[in-house]
Amino acid sequence: MNRKKRHWFWNLLIVLTLAACLFAFVIHYKNWHKIEEGQLKVLSGIYYQRIPISKIDSVQFVDKLPEMERSSGFSWMAKEKGVFKDSLTETKVYVFVDDLRQQKIRLVHDDSLKVFLNFKDSLETQQVYQILKEELLSNLKDPN
């Protein structure tokens, strides 16, 4: 009975690889957002945007994403995430879309930078849209 013993290094490497894959799945699984201190912060995997609400020029709902060329990112089933280049204006566009079938929030900030954003839950998307719209209106009324 000759039994081979597996080396501890390979066991550790397997466990670390599985943990890294699980971590990557969790952070890409959905869009994580927070509105605090006058900023909208959006995180999805390695893609992160911090947008000062005072710099937002417009907020609106759109049904479809425009034609864009992917610089980096991925598409999987109904998800679309990454950095794209607008084919008309040649500007960067950040896309954080959890469900392509639902409406997306289109943010324009700093005059030309665009962000498309939605969440799996359409009610959460509408709630974030309402908050941003109210903040934008209050900034227009009080331009201090």
Beta strands, then each sheet from edge to edge (+ up, - down):
strand 1: 32-36
strand 2: 39-44
strand 3: 47-52
strand 4: 56-62
strand 5: 68-76
strand 6: 79-86
strand 7: 92-97
strand 8: 104-109
strand 9: 113-118
sheet 1: 1+ 2- 3+
sheet 2: 4+ 8- 9+ 7+ 6- 5+
end
